[in-house]
Amino acid sequence: MFEFKILKRSKKSRARLGVITTPHGEIETPAFIPVATRATVRTLSSDEVGQVGSPALICNTFHLHITPGEKIVKKAGSIHTFMNWDKPLMTDSGGFQVFSFGFGTDHGMSKVLKEERKKTVVLGTQPQKIKITEDGVHFKSPLDGRPLFLGPKESVAIQEMLGADIAFAFDECPSPLADKEYMQKSLLKTHRWAKECLKIRKSKQALFGIVQGGAFKELREESARLIGALPFEGFGIGGEFGYDKKSLKRIVGIVTDILPENKPRHVLGIGHPEDFSIIAQAGGDTFDCIVPTQYARRGTAFTSKGKLDLNKRDLLLDQKPIDPNCKCDVCKNYSRSYVSHLLRAHELTGMKLASYHNLFFFNNLANELQRNIKNDEL
């Protein structure tokens, strides 16, 4: 069973309150979806991820295919049973790895640009370590170098064996340095692959189509119209969103204005705290990001007063909680001094405590979004 119900629409923006119903429970939207790349949120157990209020998780198809392999997961019953998670789960398509192992690796960059850069990925260009074809993408395993091929058929088959509630159509996530001609050709593949994914799917999983087009308005509109007209249960908005927050809001808004209103929209790979209200105001319902746990492992905590560098030596004398305004178990029971000591000593428990706090903070921030929409404040 998959259903999306809109509970309230904002009169001030494109924001809306909603509920996504899946076989493993409901996701109240807008919602932040933590990333569980290899069927785990690093340093935390599934129980702990649930304790901090995470409504759902998104796992990585490409990495789970490499290890342990979808057949092993299926033998366990499903990805839910395998990782002991009884709430909703998403699996991405592997399309982001087309960028991350391709032009992302070549240029040493993420899909989020901090400043405008010259478009250097032109039509006919291939990444150095993978090969993008009309049928799919040839990779080499980052574990042992063996050749791997991923296309629409392979991506759907893997995701069906993993058994998450929501799967995504296979796409090419283009580089933010791709010029318009490259992006146009890339869109043709993504659109064709989307249709193939719908044609070959066999399970009752919800399948989301992905809108691409980079920062090009007309290409985003074209992609939203085509993908939005296909019988997907929901939609992902992928790729780059420009190099500033205004561009993020503009591009997501362009897409949500075209996509069917009665289906959920997931913004892929975006979710710094300052992005939450922007995504919601632009019409996004769910969004995922690695930031809370990645930053935590490096010693950065998110607080009501901004980011806090827990690696700083002077925090060893600070007996306050990470965030005095936070009600998570870490802030109730541990001091900045203790967590800082653990992180400076490279103890895994320090990373665990910081990750727990950050995820609680992000989920609470999403709850605030819901309250603001309900109270006509967003």
C-alpha positions in Angstrom: 0.0 0.0 0.0 1.3 3.4 -1.0 -0.6 6.6 -0.6 0.1 10.4 -0.4 -2.4 12.7 1.2 -2.0 16.5 1.4 -3.3 17.8 4.8 -2.7 21.5 4.3 -1.4 23.9 1.7 0.4 27.1 2.7 -1.1 30.4 1.7 2.4 32.0 1.8 4.5 29.6 -0.4 4.4 26.3 -2.2 4.8 24.5 1.2 2.4 21.8 2.2 1.8 19.3 5.0 1.3 15.8 4.0 1.4 12.1 4.9 3.1 9.4 2.9 1.7 5.9 3.8 3.8 2.9 3.0 3.7 -0.8 4.0 6.1 0.0 6.9 4.3 3.1 8.3 3.8 6.8 7.6 6.1 9.7 6.8 4.7 13.0 7.9 6.0 15.7 5.5 8.0 17.8 5.2 10.5 15.3 6.4 14.3 14.9 6.6 15.4 11.4 5.5 18.8 10.3 7.0 21.2 8.4 4.7 21.9 4.8 5.5 24.3 4.1 2.7 25.2 0.5 3.4 22.0 -0.3 5.4 23.4 1.6 8.4 23.6 5.2 9.6 27.3 5.3 10.6 28.1 4.8 14.3 24.5 4.3 15.2 22.3 1.2 15.6 18.9 1.1 13.9 17.2 1.5 17.3 19.2 4.7 18.0 18.3 6.1 14.6 14.6 5.5 15.4 15.0 7.0 18.9 16.0 10.4 17.5 12.8 10.6 15.5 13.9 9.6 12.0 10.7 8.8 10.0 12.5 6.9 7.2 15.9 6.1 5.8 17.4 6.0 2.3 19.9 3.3 1.4 22.3 3.1 -1.5 21.6 0.6 -4.3 25.1 0.7 -5.8 27.0 0.1 -2.5 24.6 -2.6 -1.3 25.0 -4.3 -4.7 28.8 -4.4 -4.2 28.5 -5.7 -0.6 26.9 -7.7 0.8 24.9 -8.1 -2.5 21.1 -8.0 -3.0 20.8 -11.8 -2.9 22.1 -11.9 0.7 19.7 -9.1 1.7 16.8 -10.9 0.1 17.7 -14.1 1.8 17.4 -12.3 5.1 13.8 -11.4 4.2 14.2 -7.8 3.0 16.3 -4.8 3.7 14.0 -4.0 6.7 14.7 -7.4 8.3 18.4 -7.3 7.4 19.0 -4.0 9.2 16.3 -4.4 11.8 14.4 -1.2 10.7 10.6 -1.3 10.9 9.9 2.1 9.5 9.7 3.2 5.8 12.8 2.8 3.6 13.9 4.2 0.3 16.6 3.0 -2.0 18.2 5.3 -4.5 18.8 4.1 -8.1 22.6 4.2 -8.3 22.4 7.2 -10.6 24.3 9.5 -8.2 27.3 7.2 -8.4 27.4 8.0 -12.2 28.5 11.4 -11.0 30.4 10.6 -7.8 32.6 7.9 -9.5 32.7 9.9 -12.7 33.1 13.6 -13.2 32.8 14.2 -9.5 36.0 12.1 -8.9 37.7 13.6 -12.0 37.2 17.2 -10.8 37.3 16.5 -7.0 33.9 18.1 -6.4 30.4 17.5 -5.1 27.2 18.3 -7.0 26.8 21.4 -4.8 28.9 24.3 -6.2 30.0 27.1 -3.9 30.6 29.5 -6.7 29.8 29.8 -10.4 32.3 27.9 -12.5 32.9 27.5 -16.2 31.1 24.6 -17.9 33.9 22.2 -18.9 31.9 19.0 -19.4 30.9 19.2 -23.0 29.0 16.9 -25.3 31.1 13.8 -26.1 33.1 14.0 -22.9 33.5 10.8 -20.8 34.7 10.4 -17.2 38.1 8.8 -16.7 37.0 5.9 -14.5 33.6 4.9 -15.7 31.9 4.7 -19.1 28.4 6.1 -19.7 26.6 4.5 -22.6 23.1 4.7 -24.0 22.2 1.5 -22.2 23.7 2.1 -18.8 27.0 2.7 -17.1 30.2 0.6 -16.8 31.9 0.9 -13.4 34.7 -0.8 -11.6 34.1 -2.0 -8.1 35.7 0.3 -5.5 36.4 -2.9 -3.4 38.2 -5.2 -5.8 38.2 -3.5 -9.2 35.9 -6.0 -10.9 33.8 -4.7 -13.8 30.2 -3.8 -13.0 27.3 -2.6 -15.2 24.3 -0.7 -14.0 21.4 0.2 -16.2 17.6 0.5 -15.8 17.1 -3.2 -15.8 19.9 -3.9 -13.3 18.9 -1.0 -11.0 15.3 -2.0 -10.8 16.1 -5.7 -10.2 18.5 -4.9 -7.4 16.1 -2.6 -5.7 13.3 -5.1 -6.0 15.5 -7.7 -4.3 16.4 -5.2 -1.6 12.7 -4.7 -1.0 12.5 -1.1 0.2 9.1 0.7 0.2 10.2 3.3 -2.3 12.6 2.8 -5.2 13.9 5.3 -7.7 14.2 5.1 -11.4 17.8 4.8 -12.8 19.1 8.1 -14.1 22.3 9.9 -14.9 23.1 12.5 -12.3 25.1 15.0 -14.4 28.0 17.2 -13.3 27.3 20.8 -12.4 30.0 21.6 -14.9 28.0 20.0 -17.8 27.1 22.5 -20.5 23.6 22.7 -22.0 24.4 20.4 -25.0 25.7 17.7 -22.7 22.7 18.2 -20.3 20.3 17.8 -23.2 21.8 14.5 -24.3 21.9 13.3 -20.7 18.2 14.1 -20.3 17.3 12.0 -23.3 19.0 9.0 -21.5 17.4 9.7 -18.2 13.9 10.0 -19.7 14.3 6.9 -21.8 15.7 5.0 -18.7 12.7 6.2 -16.7 10.3 4.7 -19.1 12.3 1.4 -19.2 12.2 1.2 -15.4 8.4 1.5 -15.4 8.1 -1.1 -18.1 10.2 -3.7 -16.4 9.3 -3.4 -12.8 7.6 -6.4 -11.3 7.2 -5.6 -7.6 4.6 -3.5 -5.7 7.2 -1.1 -4.6 6.4 2.6 -5.1 8.7 3.8 -7.9 9.8 7.5 -8.1 10.9 9.1 -11.4 13.8 11.6 -11.3 13.7 15.1 -12.8 17.1 16.3 -14.0 18.2 19.3 -16.1 20.7 21.1 -13.9 20.4 24.8 -13.5 18.9 25.2 -17.0 15.3 26.4 -16.5 14.0 25.1 -19.8 15.6 21.7 -19.4 14.1 21.4 -15.8 10.7 22.3 -17.2 11.1 19.8 -20.0 12.1 17.0 -17.6 9.4 17.8 -15.1 6.7 17.7 -17.8 7.9 14.4 -19.3 8.6 12.6 -16.0 5.5 14.1 -14.4 3.3 12.6 -17.1 4.6 9.1 -16.5 2.8 6.8 -14.0 5.2 7.1 -11.1 4.0 7.0 -7.5 6.2 10.0 -6.7 9.2 12.0 -8.0 12.8 12.8 -7.1 14.4 16.1 -8.0 18.1 15.4 -8.6 21.3 16.9 -9.9 22.6 20.3 -9.2 20.7 23.3 -8.0 23.0 26.2 -8.8 25.5 27.7 -6.4 23.4 29.7 -4.0 20.2 29.3 -2.0 18.1 31.5 -4.3 19.0 29.2 -7.1 18.0 26.1 -5.1 14.6 27.6 -4.3 14.0 28.7 -7.9 14.9 25.4 -9.5 12.9 23.3 -7.0 10.0 25.7 -7.5 10.1 25.5 -11.3 9.9 21.7 -11.0 7.2 21.4 -8.4 5.0 23.9 -10.3 4.8 21.3 -13.1 4.8 18.0 -11.3 1.4 16.5 -10.3 0.3 18.1 -7.1 -1.1 14.9 -5.7 2.2 13.0 -5.6 5.1 13.4 -3.3 8.4 15.1 -4.3 11.8 14.1 -2.9 14.7 16.5 -3.2 17.8 14.3 -3.5 21.0 15.0 -1.6 20.2 18.4 -0.2 19.7 19.2 3.5 21.8 21.6 5.4 19.8 23.3 8.2 19.5 26.5 6.2 18.0 24.5 3.3 15.0 23.1 5.2 12.7 26.1 4.9 13.9 26.8 1.3 13.0 23.2 0.2 9.6 23.3 2.0 8.7 26.7 0.6 9.6 25.5 -2.9 7.3 22.6 -2.6 9.6 19.7 -1.6 8.0 17.1 0.7 11.0 14.9 1.7 14.8 15.4 1.3 17.9 13.5 2.3 21.5 14.5 3.1 24.6 12.9 4.7 25.5 16.2 6.5 24.4 15.5 10.1 26.4 12.3 10.6 29.3 13.2 8.3 29.9 16.5 10.1 29.5 14.7 13.5 32.3 12.3 12.7 34.5 15.3 12.0 33.6 16.9 15.3 30.9 19.5 14.1 27.7 19.7 16.1 24.6 21.6 14.9 23.0 23.7 17.6 20.3 26.3 18.0 23.1 28.9 18.0 24.8 27.5 14.9 27.6 25.0 14.3 29.9 24.1 17.2 33.4 22.8 16.6 33.8 20.1 19.3 37.4 19.6 18.4 38.4 22.9 20.0 40.6 22.5 23.1 38.8 25.2 25.2 35.6 23.0 25.1 37.4 20.5 27.4 36.6 23.0 30.2 33.0 23.5 29.1 30.5 21.5 31.3 27.4 22.6 29.3 25.6 20.2 27.0 26.3 20.4 23.3 23.1 22.5 23.0 21.5 23.8 26.2 18.2 24.1 24.2 18.3 20.5 23.0 16.3 17.7 24.6 18.1 14.7 23.1 19.6 12.0 25.4 23.2 13.2 24.7 22.5 16.7 25.8 20.7 15.4 28.9 23.5 13.2 30.0 26.9 14.4 28.6 28.9 17.6 28.5 30.7 19.3 25.8 33.9 18.6 27.7 33.3 14.8 27.6 32.3 14.6 23.9 35.1 16.9 22.9 37.6 14.7 24.9 36.3 11.6 23.0 36.5 13.2 19.6 40.0 14.6 20.3 41.1 11.1 21.4 39.5 9.7 18.2 37.2 7.5 20.2 34.3 6.1 18.2 31.9 6.8 21.1 32.5 10.6 20.5 31.4 10.2 16.9 28.4 8.2 18.0 27.3 10.8 20.6 27.7 13.7 18.1 25.9 11.8 15.4 23.0 11.0 17.7 22.7 14.7 18.7 22.9 16.0 15.1 20.2 13.6 13.8 17.9 14.6 16.7 18.6 18.2 15.8 17.8 17.7 12.1 14.6 15.7 12.8 13.4 18.3 15.3 14.1 21.0 12.7 11.9 19.1 10.2 9.2 18.9 12.9 9.4 22.7 13.3 8.8 23.1 9.6 5.6 21.1 10.0 4.5 23.2 12.9 5.3 26.4 11.0 3.2 25.3 8.0 0.3 24.2 10.3 0.4 27.7 12.0 0.5 29.6 8.7 4.0 30.8 9.4 5.8 29.4 6.3 
